[in-house]
Structures are given as structure tokens and as C-alpha cells.
Amino acid sequence: MSASGTVEKDEANKSFSSTLKSLFALSEAYPDLKANQGFLDLKTQLQKIEEQLLSARKYYNAIIKQFNTTCEVFPSSLVASMAHFTRKPYLTIEEEARSNVKVKF
């Protein structure tokens, strides 16, 4: 919540996604928890948040693609170099966050 830069926010989003995967994997191990209405509501809300983050990441990456292209194409590259505009990094999801979560007890 206190992340100030885009890189810090991206790292926070990655940790949020990995925590969600752990939570959902934990719920699979406990059938009573899976059937609890409060947990189901929480799961639905967290999935909506994750979808919104994915949508925002896609939008940001599209804008960054356009910005980077503008900075590299003549004649706007001349203006970009005078204004000290540089390429911006894309927001990505690490492969570790995409892998299946294994829960052991």
C-alpha cells in the first residue's frame, strides 16, 4: 500500500498474486473452509481485485509500448532525446508467481 514508484507497485502486485495462490491452495486442503460463505465472498472479491490488477497492468504496458515507440521513431526521437526521455520498463509477472503452489503440512 505504501509503494511509491511503479517498480515498487509492481513488486507489491506480484507478492499479492502469489499470496492469493497460496490462499486458494490452502482452501483446497480444507473442505469446510471451501464451503464457508464468508470465505467464498472473500475469494470472489480477491479474484476481482486480481482481474483489475491484470487489466491495469495490460493498460500500462500498452501505454509504455506507445511511449517507447514514440521515443524511438524519427522525428519524435529528437524531441525525446532533448527532453531526456528514456525507455520505460514493462510490468511483468515472474515465472515463480505463475507456477503452481504446493502446500505441505
Secondary structure as UniProt FT lines:
FT   HELIX           6..29
FT   HELIX           31..35
FT   HELIX           37..72
FT   TURN            74..75
FT   HELIX           76..82
FT   TURN            83..84
FT   HELIX           95..98
//
